[in-house]
């Protein structure tokens, strides 16, 4: 479907912001393709989308989103993602991958380098690709159902085999830290928390101090906010 669009006429798409709306900053996108013709076709179409700003190869390291379009996802695809991630100057850079045949071990590795969306090339069109690119800012991902299953399965394995035996949660907090933060969020004092959890006050203070130091947080309010933001509370 994507290849068919490569020869279609290009028209501007998008709505101009109303006078009282602040203009949305376009997403800076770098495009990498398995062959030059495909890459040129994708860039030619996306240049007319006001929601995105295409970066040349010399500015790839500045990209907010790197769009990779290949026929099939292979080991070389994953290595490409890794190389681009290593060279990026943007710690929040993310990858949208269009291609066929993604396999579990490739997906799990690529996710660690910043892959957030995978779209089948057979099902891809430019509206869908742009939507996936824009949704990166909202922390949304687009994955085939089987890929979501792989990720959930791996998280479950990590939780059961690594985190729980060591008294940790997926948010990187110890279970007792979560217990203390939960009571802090309810407005309880150190003494009340100690009584509720059957700890000494000194133990509660040490838990809070260790948490603040490890996460480089300034106070208890920030600690509670961190736990809420990471889903621990």
Buried (B, 14 or more C-beta within 10 A) or exposed (E): EBEEBBEEEBEEEEEEEEEEEEEEEBBBBBBBBBEEEBBEBBBEBBEEBBBBBBBEEEEBBEBBBBBBBBBEBBEEBBEBBBEBBEEBEBEEBBBBBBBEEBEBEBBBBBBEBBBBBBBBBEEBBBEBBBBBBBBBBEEEBBBBEEBEEBBEEBEEEEEEEEBEEEEBBEBEBBBBBBBBBBBBBEEBEBEBBBEBBEBEBEBBBEBBEEBBEEBEBEEBEEBBBBBEEEEBB
